[in-house]
């Protein structure tokens, strides 16, 4: 079995110049492929996930989720070393560990040395930057490694419990909503009165030296709180700062945090998928004490957005998004999402 260091890529130099050189030489990829793609950069890969997913009996949504997670958590260096979308194998794993030519892209030779590189279109080349070769290789590897358990194979790719959770969540979102669902929503039902206080970064009194990682939207008790995006409920429950709070993550690894609720929407559970405009709870003043504490401050929704790159997660000011969403028409719904399982 291949060890992690040989699977994950982390070096290049010569690799990068090779890739750039070959792209220039072939002249057709990736410029045309990506330029033609106007929506999410991953949407054009959908037919490849479906094709190689079915060829190797691997869930297409899992392939797409691995690619999405790898892309969203790539370091700058990794991006320079593998300047193409999604997951990439370490060159030695692609070429075969015993292969004297670590950057080998000649498919028959790669096969001889047991490399993971695959030739999808019969041109005798296994090009790690060709989406078809790359996705075929990933599907083939998952099929080989999975045995009875796909999760173990995915674990071997990232060896990180957070990655496992995110890939599972992304795959569930992709199955139900597709790779690139569009739509967003202001987090408060606009038919009710509310006032947005843009106080991101301000100091606050409770809980020691913490800055205010969000915006407060003041509204009456019971005002419906809405999901802003497509996502899954990653967290739901009590926290002594946030009171009754919900955290929703989308497939771009953005985390939306809603705090101080008076109650959650009936029937909504941790793990559930949500869509923009779906009622998830109601404005309250819970928090700043043990479970059930309420009324220590005027009712409001504390709303924060966090971005996660794998190594770091940080809050950024949601004000820009909020102003944009506030101008959009709302489709408020209490209907829960019917999740597609395949
Ligand atoms: Zn707040």
Boltz pocket constraint, residues with backbone or C-beta under 6 A from the ligand:
constraints:
  - pocket:
      binder: B
      contacts: [[A, 212], [A, 214], [A, 215], [A, 216], [A, 301], [A, 302], [A, 303]]
      max_distance: 6.0
